[in-house]
């Protein structure tokens, strides 16, 4: 906190937050990593040692290259840095190859490419209005949003323990969203198109982007506002694409949770109702990621990091909306508190029972069903809010 006070005085608090989370990522380098570590090592080898015509046909490993072309070129560029760390990692036939230098390179490649995510967060924070500005730095909406994005618990464990490059991809998505907020529609559309060529799973969001751009850019660019309104309803980006992003994630909430949670952080500092949805979604969604880290050494890490992030999220948003109604009703409070007994049951009680060998899937089943209920409830609550509550802009004018 003292460091943040000093940084606030010099206007460098955002840099302090970014540097702090980067140091935390470095501390997570020795932790467990999943088979995705070998997946990306194999893709480095494929793109480095084979001609382009063979990239999508090479099948020596079961982890064949199955991402769109831009990600293949991304791996190709990384491979030319990787050769200075350990040339052996770039051999297609070195299946399940691992070394200390390979570990360092792959971990640092995720940390380095997160630079785009940091920049995108900075751009998103520029779009946040200053109506609810507290006296203290920690009460300012821009500061709260920066922490919720930069110190995102989900990205920390999925990218920097489990191992993936979601931060880099979310950076592209957030930067696209920031450009739409800034009315730079062509740049936002271009960045989203680039994102689709990196990872096809973002295709879920394309229809929402299309409708928003038709309503906000294509029609208004050539026709009077009334003509556009007769075709598409008046929706801000918060009220249109972002709820649709959450809806699409219901198809596979554990794997795709991060996309909706990161986007809904943009809503969380705008209205108390959105903050409530965010807290339910992010707390439930983050807990749904726990089964990804199933090794004993990572158990205290994931519990501690989630507790810290959840406590900060709830306390900061309660402070931001302290003059409004409580963020949770009794049912929501009861549901969120239920995550504690569920964790105790799955991690500590169930392993001691005779069912452990016969029904090992029960903890995962309980976690999935419980979290699915919470995320589905958050989706319905958000849509009810969109349909009933006045738009953010109109609320401020009133």
C-alpha atoms as a printed R data frame, in Angstrom:
    type eleno elety resid chain resno       x       y       z
1   ATOM     1    CA   UNK     A     1   0.000   0.000   0.000
2   ATOM     2    CA   UNK     A     2   2.903   2.346   0.742
3   ATOM     3    CA   UNK     A     3   4.268   1.684  -2.737
4   ATOM     4    CA   UNK     A     4   0.901   2.551  -4.249
5   ATOM     5    CA   UNK     A     5   0.774   5.795  -2.249
6   ATOM     6    CA   UNK     A     6   4.168   6.815  -3.609
7   ATOM     7    CA   UNK     A     7   3.127   5.770  -7.123
8   ATOM     8    CA   UNK     A     8  -0.090   7.778  -6.817
9   ATOM     9    CA   UNK     A     9   1.891  10.882  -5.994
10  ATOM    10    CA   UNK     A    10   3.897  10.525  -9.177
11  ATOM    11    CA   UNK     A    11   0.976   9.329 -11.306
12  ATOM    12    CA   UNK     A    12   2.585   5.920 -11.897
13  ATOM    13    CA   UNK     A    13   0.124   3.731  -9.981
14  ATOM    14    CA   UNK     A    14  -0.819   1.771 -13.113
15  ATOM    15    CA   UNK     A    15   2.823   0.910 -13.768
16  ATOM    16    CA   UNK     A    16   3.176  -0.219 -10.154
17  ATOM    17    CA   UNK     A    17   0.184  -2.548 -10.512
18  ATOM    18    CA   UNK     A    18   1.526  -3.987 -13.781
19  ATOM    19    CA   UNK     A    19   5.008  -4.488 -12.341
20  ATOM    20    CA   UNK     A    20   3.623  -6.116  -9.206
21  ATOM    21    CA   UNK     A    21   1.590  -8.728 -11.067
22  ATOM    22    CA   UNK     A    22   4.538  -9.391 -13.388
23  ATOM    23    CA   UNK     A    23   6.722 -10.215 -10.394
24  ATOM    24    CA   UNK     A    24   4.002 -12.548  -9.112
25  ATOM    25    CA   UNK     A    25   3.950 -14.312 -12.491
26  ATOM    26    CA   UNK     A    26   7.710 -14.814 -12.224
27  ATOM    27    CA   UNK     A    27   7.245 -16.460  -8.820
28  ATOM    28    CA   UNK     A    28   4.843 -18.971 -10.419
29  ATOM    29    CA   UNK     A    29   7.416 -20.197 -12.965
30  ATOM    30    CA   UNK     A    30   8.383 -23.388 -11.035
31  ATOM    31    CA   UNK     A    31   4.776 -24.495 -10.474
32  ATOM    32    CA   UNK     A    32   2.928 -27.381 -12.115
33  ATOM    33    CA   UNK     A    33   2.112 -27.140 -15.813
34  ATOM    34    CA   UNK     A    34  -0.416 -29.133 -17.836
35  ATOM    35    CA   UNK     A    35  -0.143 -31.012 -21.135
36  ATOM    36    CA   UNK     A    36  -0.721 -27.636 -22.839
37  ATOM    37    CA   UNK     A    37   2.954 -27.001 -22.127
38  ATOM    38    CA   UNK     A    38   3.873 -29.883 -24.448
39  ATOM    39    CA   UNK     A    39   1.199 -28.816 -26.943
40  ATOM    40    CA   UNK     A    40   2.798 -25.422 -27.438
41  ATOM    41    CA   UNK     A    41   6.346 -26.849 -27.412
42  ATOM    42    CA   UNK     A    42   5.307 -29.160 -30.235
43  ATOM    43    CA   UNK     A    43   3.803 -26.267 -32.165
44  ATOM    44    CA   UNK     A    44   7.068 -24.376 -31.773
45  ATOM    45    CA   UNK     A    45   8.878 -27.383 -33.254
46  ATOM    46    CA   UNK     A    46   6.431 -27.804 -36.124
47  ATOM    47    CA   UNK     A    47   6.494 -24.192 -37.267
48  ATOM    48    CA   UNK     A    48  10.269 -23.891 -36.860
49  ATOM    49    CA   UNK     A    49  11.472 -27.075 -38.535
50  ATOM    50    CA   UNK     A    50   8.866 -27.806 -41.210
51  ATOM    51    CA   UNK     A    51   7.748 -25.958 -44.358
52  ATOM    52    CA   UNK     A    52   4.447 -24.080 -44.172
53  ATOM    53    CA   UNK     A    53   2.715 -26.678 -46.344
54  ATOM    54    CA   UNK     A    54   3.216 -29.313 -43.618
55  ATOM    55    CA   UNK     A    55   2.249 -27.301 -40.532
56  ATOM    56    CA   UNK     A    56  -1.336 -28.534 -40.425
57  ATOM    57    CA   UNK     A    57  -0.536 -32.093 -41.537
58  ATOM    58    CA   UNK     A    58   2.324 -33.017 -39.190
59  ATOM    59    CA   UNK     A    59   1.068 -35.764 -36.834
60  ATOM    60    CA   UNK     A    60   4.139 -37.211 -35.116
61  ATOM    61    CA   UNK     A    61   2.641 -35.963 -31.858
62  ATOM    62    CA   UNK     A    62  -1.000 -36.324 -30.896
63  ATOM    63    CA   UNK     A    63  -0.966 -32.566 -30.247
64  ATOM    64    CA   UNK     A    64  -1.361 -31.463 -33.850
65  ATOM    65    CA   UNK     A    65  -1.524 -27.780 -34.786
66  ATOM    66    CA   UNK     A    66  -5.239 -26.923 -34.720
67  ATOM    67    CA   UNK     A    67  -5.326 -23.150 -34.182
68  ATOM    68    CA   UNK     A    68  -5.895 -20.610 -37.024
69  ATOM    69    CA   UNK     A    69  -2.967 -19.354 -39.146
70  ATOM    70    CA   UNK     A    70  -2.129 -16.217 -37.144
71  ATOM    71    CA   UNK     A    71  -1.429 -18.329 -34.071
72  ATOM    72    CA   UNK     A    72   0.759 -20.635 -36.151
73  ATOM    73    CA   UNK     A    73   2.807 -17.612 -37.249
74  ATOM    74    CA   UNK     A    74   2.863 -16.449 -33.634
75  ATOM    75    CA   UNK     A    75   4.470 -19.783 -32.681
76  ATOM    76    CA   UNK     A    76   6.856 -19.442 -35.637
77  ATOM    77    CA   UNK     A    77   8.091 -16.074 -34.386
78  ATOM    78    CA   UNK     A    78   8.486 -17.405 -30.833
79  ATOM    79    CA   UNK     A    79  10.454 -20.389 -32.147
80  ATOM    80    CA   UNK     A    80  13.184 -18.097 -33.498
81  ATOM    81    CA   UNK     A    81  13.718 -16.819 -29.979
82  ATOM    82    CA   UNK     A    82  13.388 -20.299 -28.464
83  ATOM    83    CA   UNK     A    83  16.397 -21.578 -30.429
84  ATOM    84    CA   UNK     A    84  18.665 -19.395 -28.305
85  ATOM    85    CA   UNK     A    85  17.391 -21.088 -25.148
86  ATOM    86    CA   UNK     A    86  17.349 -24.776 -26.124
87  ATOM    87    CA   UNK     A    87  17.542 -25.987 -29.723
88  ATOM    88    CA   UNK     A    88  16.315 -29.447 -28.725
89  ATOM    89    CA   UNK     A    89  12.830 -28.177 -27.891
90  ATOM    90    CA   UNK     A    90  12.399 -27.439 -31.612
91  ATOM    91    CA   UNK     A    91  12.854 -31.040 -32.693
92  ATOM    92    CA   UNK     A    92   9.499 -32.480 -33.809
93  ATOM    93    CA   UNK     A    93  10.536 -35.980 -32.726
94  ATOM    94    CA   UNK     A    94  11.452 -34.945 -29.165
95  ATOM    95    CA   UNK     A    95   8.042 -35.814 -27.765
96  ATOM    96    CA   UNK     A    96   7.346 -34.636 -24.203
97  ATOM    97    CA   UNK     A    97  10.716 -32.898 -24.175
98  ATOM    98    CA   UNK     A    98  11.394 -30.698 -21.193
99  ATOM    99    CA   UNK     A    99  14.398 -28.905 -19.746
100 ATOM   100    CA   UNK     A   100  14.993 -26.023 -17.374
101 ATOM   101    CA   UNK     A   101  15.715 -23.703 -20.313
102 ATOM   102    CA   UNK     A   102  12.592 -24.837 -22.137
103 ATOM   103    CA   UNK     A   103  10.553 -24.152 -19.019
104 ATOM   104    CA   UNK     A   104  12.042 -20.689 -18.625
105 ATOM   105    CA   UNK     A   105  11.479 -19.782 -22.260
106 ATOM   106    CA   UNK     A   106   7.868 -20.889 -22.395
107 ATOM   107    CA   UNK     A   107   6.971 -19.294 -19.064
108 ATOM   108    CA   UNK     A   108   8.652 -16.006 -19.991
109 ATOM   109    CA   UNK     A   109   7.033 -16.035 -23.440
110 ATOM   110    CA   UNK     A   110   3.615 -15.907 -21.747
111 ATOM   111    CA   UNK     A   111   4.750 -13.156 -19.378
112 ATOM   112    CA   UNK     A   112   6.270 -11.095 -22.197
113 ATOM   113    CA   UNK     A   113   3.269 -11.369 -24.530
114 ATOM   114    CA   UNK     A   114   1.035 -10.252 -21.653
115 ATOM   115    CA   UNK     A   115   2.415  -6.791 -22.443
116 ATOM   116    CA   UNK     A   116  -0.397  -6.455 -24.976
117 ATOM   117    CA   UNK     A   117  -2.928  -7.280 -22.261
118 ATOM   118    CA   UNK     A   118  -1.442  -4.605 -19.980
119 ATOM   119    CA   UNK     A   119  -1.667  -2.011 -22.758
120 ATOM   120    CA   UNK     A   120  -5.257  -3.015 -23.541
121 ATOM   121    CA   UNK     A   121  -6.230  -2.647 -19.866
122 ATOM   122    CA   UNK     A   122  -4.691   0.831 -19.866
123 ATOM   123    CA   UNK     A   123  -6.755   1.762 -22.927
124 ATOM   124    CA   UNK     A   124  -9.956   0.364 -21.374
125 ATOM   125    CA   UNK     A   125  -9.388   2.391 -18.215
126 ATOM   126    CA   UNK     A   126  -9.314   5.555 -20.328
127 ATOM   127    CA   UNK     A   127 -12.928   4.817 -21.259
128 ATOM   128    CA   UNK     A   128 -14.163   4.801 -17.661
129 ATOM   129    CA   UNK     A   129 -16.053   7.909 -16.611
130 ATOM   130    CA   UNK     A   130 -15.051   9.872 -13.532
131 ATOM   131    CA   UNK     A   131 -18.477  10.335 -11.922
132 ATOM   132    CA   UNK     A   132 -17.765   8.071  -8.971
133 ATOM   133    CA   UNK     A   133 -14.352   9.405  -7.960
134 ATOM   134    CA   UNK     A   134 -13.351   8.785  -4.370
135 ATOM   135    CA   UNK     A   135 -10.847  10.800  -2.380
136 ATOM   136    CA   UNK     A   136  -8.463   7.876  -2.072
137 ATOM   137    CA   UNK     A   137  -6.663   6.291  -5.006
138 ATOM   138    CA   UNK     A   138  -8.023   2.851  -4.095
139 ATOM   139    CA   UNK     A   139 -11.619   4.117  -4.389
140 ATOM   140    CA   UNK     A   140 -11.265   5.431  -7.950
141 ATOM   141    CA   UNK     A   141 -13.101   3.375 -10.626
142 ATOM   142    CA   UNK     A   142 -10.068   3.320 -12.909
143 ATOM   143    CA   UNK     A   143  -7.888   1.901 -10.148
144 ATOM   144    CA   UNK     A   144 -10.440  -0.748  -9.215
145 ATOM   145    CA   UNK     A   145 -10.911  -1.795 -12.837
146 ATOM   146    CA   UNK     A   146  -7.144  -1.979 -13.339
147 ATOM   147    CA   UNK     A   147  -6.737  -4.322 -10.386
148 ATOM   148    CA   UNK     A   148  -9.671  -6.501 -11.430
149 ATOM   149    CA   UNK     A   149  -8.168  -6.911 -14.903
150 ATOM   150    CA   UNK     A   150  -4.409  -6.991 -14.296
151 ATOM   151    CA   UNK     A   151  -4.616  -9.220 -11.207
152 ATOM   152    CA   UNK     A   152  -7.262 -11.476 -12.729
153 ATOM   153    CA   UNK     A   153  -7.101 -14.718 -10.743
154 ATOM   154    CA   UNK     A   154  -8.373 -16.798 -13.672
155 ATOM   155    CA   UNK     A   155  -5.658 -15.626 -16.037
156 ATOM   156    CA   UNK     A   156  -2.985 -16.096 -13.387
157 ATOM   157    CA   UNK     A   157  -3.720 -19.769 -12.812
158 ATOM   158    CA   UNK     A   158  -4.705 -20.710 -16.369
159 ATOM   159    CA   UNK     A   159  -1.826 -18.941 -18.135
160 ATOM   160    CA   UNK     A   160   0.960 -18.872 -15.583
161 ATOM   161    CA   UNK     A   161   0.412 -22.208 -13.850
162 ATOM   162    CA   UNK     A   162  -1.699 -24.427 -16.097
163 ATOM   163    CA   UNK     A   163  -0.042 -22.792 -19.171
164 ATOM   164    CA   UNK     A   164  -1.775 -21.013 -22.040
165 ATOM   165    CA   UNK     A   165  -1.584 -17.685 -23.890
166 ATOM   166    CA   UNK     A   166  -5.011 -16.293 -22.975
167 ATOM   167    CA   UNK     A   167  -3.646 -12.973 -21.700
168 ATOM   168    CA   UNK     A   168  -2.249 -12.102 -25.127
169 ATOM   169    CA   UNK     A   169  -5.553 -13.040 -26.794
170 ATOM   170    CA   UNK     A   170  -7.672 -11.217 -24.226
171 ATOM   171    CA   UNK     A   171  -5.428  -8.228 -24.862
172 ATOM   172    CA   UNK     A   172  -6.570  -8.169 -28.480
173 ATOM   173    CA   UNK     A   173 -10.202  -8.486 -27.413
174 ATOM   174    CA   UNK     A   174 -10.001  -5.768 -24.759
175 ATOM   175    CA   UNK     A   175  -8.195  -3.451 -27.155
176 ATOM   176    CA   UNK     A   176 -10.962  -4.044 -29.687
177 ATOM   177    CA   UNK     A   177 -13.572  -3.243 -27.037
178 ATOM   178    CA   UNK     A   178 -11.668  -0.111 -26.012
179 ATOM   179    CA   UNK     A   179 -11.644   1.110 -29.603
180 ATOM   180    CA   UNK     A   180 -15.417   0.605 -29.831
181 ATOM   181    CA   UNK     A   181 -15.895   2.603 -26.628
182 ATOM   182    CA   UNK     A   182 -13.731   5.318 -28.199
183 ATOM   183    CA   UNK     A   183 -15.927   5.296 -31.357
184 ATOM   184    CA   UNK     A   184 -12.986   4.039 -33.422
185 ATOM   185    CA   UNK     A   185 -15.185   1.372 -34.950
186 ATOM   186    CA   UNK     A   186 -12.989   0.374 -37.878
187 ATOM   187    CA   UNK     A   187 -10.017  -0.264 -35.590
188 ATOM   188    CA   UNK     A   188 -12.201  -2.252 -33.202
189 ATOM   189    CA   UNK     A   189 -13.588  -4.382 -36.029
190 ATOM   190    CA   UNK     A   190 -10.114  -4.934 -37.476
191 ATOM   191    CA   UNK     A   191  -8.681  -6.035 -34.119
192 ATOM   192    CA   UNK     A   192 -11.551  -8.452 -33.597
193 ATOM   193    CA   UNK     A   193 -10.999  -9.914 -37.074
194 ATOM   194    CA   UNK     A   194  -7.318 -10.377 -36.214
195 ATOM   195    CA   UNK     A   195  -8.349 -12.086 -32.961
196 ATOM   196    CA   UNK     A   196 -10.516 -14.574 -34.875
197 ATOM   197    CA   UNK     A   197  -7.461 -15.531 -36.934
198 ATOM   198    CA   UNK     A   198  -5.564 -16.252 -33.719
199 ATOM   199    CA   UNK     A   199  -8.200 -18.381 -31.971
200 ATOM   200    CA   UNK     A   200 -11.419 -19.553 -33.564
201 ATOM   201    CA   UNK     A   201 -13.288 -19.944 -30.272
202 ATOM   202    CA   UNK     A   202 -13.943 -16.175 -30.305
203 ATOM   203    CA   UNK     A   203 -16.304 -16.791 -33.211
204 ATOM   204    CA   UNK     A   204 -19.002 -17.052 -30.514
205 ATOM   205    CA   UNK     A   205 -18.803 -13.297 -30.116
206 ATOM   206    CA   UNK     A   206 -18.897 -12.415 -33.833
207 ATOM   207    CA   UNK     A   207 -22.720 -12.124 -34.180
208 ATOM   208    CA   UNK     A   208 -22.872  -9.655 -31.290
209 ATOM   209    CA   UNK     A   209 -20.047  -7.609 -32.792
210 ATOM   210    CA   UNK     A   210 -21.818  -7.647 -36.157
211 ATOM   211    CA   UNK     A   211 -25.119  -6.366 -34.801
212 ATOM   212    CA   UNK     A   212 -23.415  -3.674 -32.728
213 ATOM   213    CA   UNK     A   213 -21.335  -2.419 -35.668
214 ATOM   214    CA   UNK     A   214 -24.353  -2.374 -37.979
215 ATOM   215    CA   UNK     A   215 -26.315  -0.327 -35.457
216 ATOM   216    CA   UNK     A   216 -23.540   1.983 -34.272
217 ATOM   217    CA   UNK     A   217 -21.413   2.471 -37.370
218 ATOM   218    CA   UNK     A   218 -22.729   1.156 -40.677
219 ATOM   219    CA   UNK     A   219 -26.263   2.561 -40.470
220 ATOM   220    CA   UNK     A   220 -25.485   5.837 -38.705
221 ATOM   221    CA   UNK     A   221 -22.675   6.550 -41.138
222 ATOM   222    CA   UNK     A   222 -25.067   6.840 -44.079
223 ATOM   223    CA   UNK     A   223 -28.557   7.273 -42.644
224 ATOM   224    CA   UNK     A   224 -30.310   9.443 -40.069
225 ATOM   225    CA   UNK     A   225 -30.353   8.114 -36.531
226 ATOM   226    CA   UNK     A   226 -34.102   7.461 -36.746
227 ATOM   227    CA   UNK     A   227 -33.610   5.118 -39.705
228 ATOM   228    CA   UNK     A   228 -31.092   3.040 -37.793
229 ATOM   229    CA   UNK     A   229 -33.333   2.978 -34.733
230 ATOM   230    CA   UNK     A   230 -36.158   1.504 -36.775
231 ATOM   231    CA   UNK     A   231 -33.980  -1.484 -37.644
232 ATOM   232    CA   UNK     A   232 -31.917  -2.029 -34.478
233 ATOM   233    CA   UNK     A   233 -32.673  -1.016 -30.905
234 ATOM   234    CA   UNK     A   234 -30.502   1.567 -29.206
235 ATOM   235    CA   UNK     A   235 -27.887  -0.396 -27.300
236 ATOM   236    CA   UNK     A   236 -24.572   0.587 -25.811
237 ATOM   237    CA   UNK     A   237 -21.722  -1.891 -26.044
238 ATOM   238    CA   UNK     A   238 -22.349  -2.854 -22.407
239 ATOM   239    CA   UNK     A   239 -25.984  -3.692 -23.123
240 ATOM   240    CA   UNK     A   240 -25.480  -5.549 -26.400
241 ATOM   241    CA   UNK     A   241 -22.357  -7.608 -27.148
242 ATOM   242    CA   UNK     A   242 -21.161  -8.073 -23.570
243 ATOM   243    CA   UNK     A   243 -24.303  -9.927 -22.394
244 ATOM   244    CA   UNK     A   244 -24.150 -11.991 -25.576
245 ATOM   245    CA   UNK     A   245 -20.554 -12.930 -24.778
246 ATOM   246    CA   UNK     A   246 -21.690 -14.305 -21.427
247 ATOM   247    CA   UNK     A   247 -24.573 -16.142 -23.068
248 ATOM   248    CA   UNK     A   248 -22.294 -17.880 -25.547
249 ATOM   249    CA   UNK     A   249 -20.046 -19.076 -22.749
250 ATOM   250    CA   UNK     A   250 -22.879 -21.119 -21.250
251 ATOM   251    CA   UNK     A   251 -22.034 -23.693 -23.917
252 ATOM   252    CA   UNK     A   252 -18.783 -24.481 -22.156
253 ATOM   253    CA   UNK     A   253 -18.366 -22.262 -19.127
254 ATOM   254    CA   UNK     A   254 -15.210 -23.724 -17.585
255 ATOM   255    CA   UNK     A   255 -13.045 -23.560 -20.698
256 ATOM   256    CA   UNK     A   256 -14.456 -20.252 -21.941
257 ATOM   257    CA   UNK     A   257 -15.296 -18.544 -18.647
258 ATOM   258    CA   UNK     A   258 -12.421 -16.084 -18.866
259 ATOM   259    CA   UNK     A   259 -13.756 -14.305 -21.944
260 ATOM   260    CA   UNK     A   260 -17.053 -13.327 -20.313
261 ATOM   261    CA   UNK     A   261 -15.524 -12.594 -16.913
262 ATOM   262    CA   UNK     A   262 -12.864 -10.279 -18.310
263 ATOM   263    CA   UNK     A   263 -15.459  -8.410 -20.390
264 ATOM   264    CA   UNK     A   264 -17.867  -8.058 -17.481
265 ATOM   265    CA   UNK     A   265 -15.183  -6.348 -15.452
266 ATOM   266    CA   UNK     A   266 -15.833  -3.415 -17.773
267 ATOM   267    CA   UNK     A   267 -19.416  -3.312 -16.508
268 ATOM   268    CA   UNK     A   268 -18.580  -3.834 -12.831
269 ATOM   269    CA   UNK     A   269 -17.498  -0.248 -12.133
270 ATOM   270    CA   UNK     A   270 -20.448   1.307 -14.017
271 ATOM   271    CA   UNK     A   271 -23.607   0.262 -12.133
272 ATOM   272    CA   UNK     A   272 -24.294  -1.538  -8.877
273 ATOM   273    CA   UNK     A   273 -26.411  -4.134 -10.683
274 ATOM   274    CA   UNK     A   274 -23.573  -4.912 -13.076
275 ATOM   275    CA   UNK     A   275 -21.145  -5.114 -10.164
276 ATOM   276    CA   UNK     A   276 -23.401  -7.714  -8.536
277 ATOM   277    CA   UNK     A   277 -23.481  -9.801 -11.725
278 ATOM   278    CA   UNK     A   278 -19.724  -9.503 -12.041
279 ATOM   279    CA   UNK     A   279 -19.084 -10.686  -8.492
280 ATOM   280    CA   UNK     A   280 -21.354 -13.709  -8.841
281 ATOM   281    CA   UNK     A   281 -19.917 -14.590 -12.234
282 ATOM   282    CA   UNK     A   282 -16.266 -14.100 -11.398
283 ATOM   283    CA   UNK     A   283 -16.373 -15.832  -8.007
284 ATOM   284    CA   UNK     A   284 -18.264 -18.836  -9.356
285 ATOM   285    CA   UNK     A   285 -16.272 -18.970 -12.576
286 ATOM   286    CA   UNK     A   286 -12.942 -18.743 -10.813
287 ATOM   287    CA   UNK     A   287 -13.880 -21.577  -8.503
288 ATOM   288    CA   UNK     A   288 -14.866 -23.656 -11.543
289 ATOM   289    CA   UNK     A   289 -11.208 -23.464 -12.629
290 ATOM   290    CA   UNK     A   290  -9.968 -25.183  -9.461
291 ATOM   291    CA   UNK     A   291 -10.006 -28.711 -10.983
292 ATOM   292    CA   UNK     A   292  -7.383 -27.563 -13.514
293 ATOM   293    CA   UNK     A   293  -4.854 -27.460 -10.673
294 ATOM   294    CA   UNK     A   294  -5.159 -30.854  -9.038
295 ATOM   295    CA   UNK     A   295  -1.651 -31.287  -7.611
296 ATOM   296    CA   UNK     A   296  -1.062 -30.903  -3.870
297 ATOM   297    CA   UNK     A   297   1.612 -28.126  -3.993
298 ATOM   298    CA   UNK     A   298  -0.737 -25.846  -5.936
299 ATOM   299    CA   UNK     A   299  -3.676 -26.299  -3.534
300 ATOM   300    CA   UNK     A   300  -2.681 -23.518  -1.085
301 ATOM   301    CA   UNK     A   301  -1.661 -21.264  -3.995
302 ATOM   302    CA   UNK     A   302  -5.023 -21.411  -5.746
303 ATOM   303    CA   UNK     A   303  -7.000 -21.064  -2.518
304 ATOM   304    CA   UNK     A   304  -4.944 -18.101  -1.284
305 ATOM   305    CA   UNK     A   305  -4.929 -16.261  -4.615
306 ATOM   306    CA   UNK     A   306  -8.668 -16.713  -5.098
307 ATOM   307    CA   UNK     A   307  -9.441 -15.585  -1.550
308 ATOM   308    CA   UNK     A   308  -7.330 -12.451  -1.971
309 ATOM   309    CA   UNK     A   309  -8.872 -11.585  -5.325
310 ATOM   310    CA   UNK     A   310 -12.435 -12.303  -4.175
311 ATOM   311    CA   UNK     A   311 -12.085 -10.302  -0.955
312 ATOM   312    CA   UNK     A   312 -10.656  -7.360  -2.874
313 ATOM   313    CA   UNK     A   313 -13.344  -7.546  -5.564
314 ATOM   314    CA   UNK     A   314 -16.218  -7.559  -3.082
315 ATOM   315    CA   UNK     A   315 -14.764  -4.937  -0.730
316 ATOM   316    CA   UNK     A   316 -13.725  -2.502  -3.469
317 ATOM   317    CA   UNK     A   317 -17.049  -2.662  -5.306
318 ATOM   318    CA   UNK     A   318 -18.996  -2.378  -2.054
319 ATOM   319    CA   UNK     A   319 -17.020   0.775  -1.306
320 ATOM   320    CA   UNK     A   320 -17.624   2.132  -4.810
321 ATOM   321    CA   UNK     A   321 -21.400   1.604  -4.514
322 ATOM   322    CA   UNK     A   322 -21.752   2.144  -0.770
323 ATOM   323    CA   UNK     A   323 -24.552   4.689  -1.256
324 ATOM   324    CA   UNK     A   324 -26.692   2.211  -3.187
325 ATOM   325    CA   UNK     A   325 -28.508  -0.989  -2.255
326 ATOM   326    CA   UNK     A   326 -26.485  -4.075  -1.134
327 ATOM   327    CA   UNK     A   327 -24.778  -5.901  -3.981
328 ATOM   328    CA   UNK     A   328 -26.167  -9.314  -2.926
329 ATOM   329    CA   UNK     A   329 -29.555 -10.537  -1.740
330 ATOM   330    CA   UNK     A   330 -29.807 -13.319   0.832
331 ATOM   331    CA   UNK     A   331 -30.016 -16.074  -1.788
332 ATOM   332    CA   UNK     A   332 -26.914 -14.898  -3.627
333 ATOM   333    CA   UNK     A   333 -24.995 -14.567  -0.372
334 ATOM   334    CA   UNK     A   334 -25.994 -18.080   0.658
335 ATOM   335    CA   UNK     A   335 -24.945 -19.468  -2.743
336 ATOM   336    CA   UNK     A   336 -21.510 -17.812  -2.727
337 ATOM   337    CA   UNK     A   337 -20.816 -18.870   0.859
338 ATOM   338    CA   UNK     A   338 -21.659 -22.420  -0.228
339 ATOM   339    CA   UNK     A   339 -18.450 -22.536  -2.284
340 ATOM   340    CA   UNK     A   340 -16.506 -22.897   0.970
341 ATOM   341    CA   UNK     A   341 -18.170 -26.133   2.180
342 ATOM   342    CA   UNK     A   342 -18.055 -27.449  -1.398
343 ATOM   343    CA   UNK     A   343 -14.270 -26.994  -1.493
344 ATOM   344    CA   UNK     A   344 -13.845 -28.668   1.905
345 ATOM   345    CA   UNK     A   345 -15.982 -31.583   0.751
346 ATOM   346    CA   UNK     A   346 -14.177 -32.056  -2.581
347 ATOM   347    CA   UNK     A   347 -10.575 -31.487  -1.476
348 ATOM   348    CA   UNK     A   348 -10.468 -32.795   2.085
349 ATOM   349    CA   UNK     A   349 -13.474 -34.988   2.923
350 ATOM   350    CA   UNK     A   350 -14.063 -36.974  -0.280
351 ATOM   351    CA   UNK     A   351 -10.437 -38.294  -0.548
352 ATOM   352    CA   UNK     A   352 -10.924 -39.944   2.863
353 ATOM   353    CA   UNK     A   353 -14.030 -41.883   1.811
354 ATOM   354    CA   UNK     A   354 -14.319 -45.301   0.189
355 ATOM   355    CA   UNK     A   355 -15.875 -43.642  -2.888
356 ATOM   356    CA   UNK     A   356 -12.536 -42.150  -3.951
357 ATOM   357    CA   UNK     A   357 -11.502 -45.193  -6.006
358 ATOM   358    CA   UNK     A   358 -14.947 -46.223  -7.236
359 ATOM   359    CA   UNK     A   359 -16.372 -42.780  -8.066
360 ATOM   360    CA   UNK     A   360 -13.383 -40.443  -8.581
361 ATOM   361    CA   UNK     A   361 -15.461 -38.142 -10.800
362 ATOM   362    CA   UNK     A   362 -17.835 -37.015  -8.026
363 ATOM   363    CA   UNK     A   363 -15.856 -33.894  -6.920
364 ATOM   364    CA   UNK     A   364 -15.654 -32.674 -10.526
365 ATOM   365    CA   UNK     A   365 -19.359 -33.394 -11.025
366 ATOM   366    CA   UNK     A   366 -20.341 -31.471  -7.906
367 ATOM   367    CA   UNK     A   367 -18.114 -28.534  -8.854
368 ATOM   368    CA   UNK     A   368 -19.434 -28.391 -12.411
369 ATOM   369    CA   UNK     A   369 -23.112 -28.563 -11.448
370 ATOM   370    CA   UNK     A   370 -22.802 -26.041  -8.613
371 ATOM   371    CA   UNK     A   371 -20.866 -23.544 -10.738
372 ATOM   372    CA   UNK     A   372 -23.177 -24.015 -13.725
373 ATOM   373    CA   UNK     A   373 -26.115 -22.945 -11.551
374 ATOM   374    CA   UNK     A   374 -24.332 -19.750 -10.503
375 ATOM   375    CA   UNK     A   375 -23.195 -18.775 -13.987
376 ATOM   376    CA   UNK     A   376 -26.636 -19.468 -15.475
377 ATOM   377    CA   UNK     A   377 -28.216 -17.336 -12.742
378 ATOM   378    CA   UNK     A   378 -25.749 -14.503 -13.509
379 ATOM   379    CA   UNK     A   379 -26.712 -14.680 -17.189
380 ATOM   380    CA   UNK     A   380 -30.432 -14.386 -16.423
381 ATOM   381    CA   UNK     A   381 -29.835 -11.577 -13.933
382 ATOM   382    CA   UNK     A   382 -27.804  -9.604 -16.456
383 ATOM   383    CA   UNK     A   383 -30.413  -9.950 -19.178
384 ATOM   384    CA   UNK     A   384 -33.204  -8.903 -16.825
385 ATOM   385    CA   UNK     A   385 -31.108  -5.844 -15.946
386 ATOM   386    CA   UNK     A   386 -30.593  -5.011 -19.626
387 ATOM   387    CA   UNK     A   387 -34.319  -5.297 -20.381
388 ATOM   388    CA   UNK     A   388 -35.642  -3.461 -17.316
389 ATOM   389    CA   UNK     A   389 -33.044  -0.918 -16.170
390 ATOM   390    CA   UNK     A   390 -32.407   2.319 -18.113
391 ATOM   391    CA   UNK     A   391 -29.183   2.491 -20.160
392 ATOM   392    CA   UNK     A   392 -26.070   3.730 -18.352
393 ATOM   393    CA   UNK     A   393 -25.960   6.931 -20.372
394 ATOM   394    CA   UNK     A   394 -29.577   7.801 -19.615
395 ATOM   395    CA   UNK     A   395 -29.096   7.028 -15.924
396 ATOM   396    CA   UNK     A   396 -26.260   9.512 -15.695
397 ATOM   397    CA   UNK     A   397 -28.224  12.218 -17.500
398 ATOM   398    CA   UNK     A   398 -31.129  11.825 -15.093
